């Protein structure tokens, strides 16, 4: 066990565990999208950036192991500025369709945008458009333009479902979630990715 201080509160955490886990133990919420306690660490979304003393820049809480004597601030000016910036980037391509989105009202992105987002975007560029694909009888991709590339769905399929049916192709703004070689997702377990998706990019095809 190592001793770590988070927002002025001292606690002990297992050596090798991550800052976000130690914070959760204390009841300190750190915003996140890609992190899930049952999945491997991806550190894709960067929403969980925190201020670690003696570190040159904000660090992702989901991928930063605790060390003895570590001091972490989750609500410092540096941490909040980093989280606000990440949220602004995540919203660049996200459509403003909350009133008609099936995830509206129970959307993690919507909730965090209230706390960390701005009232208006500074970006005037055209938003990215991702055409819907046929992913089989369970999953609808009509909302795929909402995807923030957290890869929860990809990791669930590989690590929990045990079937590599879903993956990410391309990079940067051209990255998108799709099935391998255009095949459909047939595994019933893969239907869980609909609930795992934090932004309503993957929807239930029978419901839609």
Order of alpha helices (4+ residues) and beta strands (2+ residues): beta-beta-alpha-beta-beta-beta-alpha-alpha-beta-alpha-beta-beta-alpha-beta
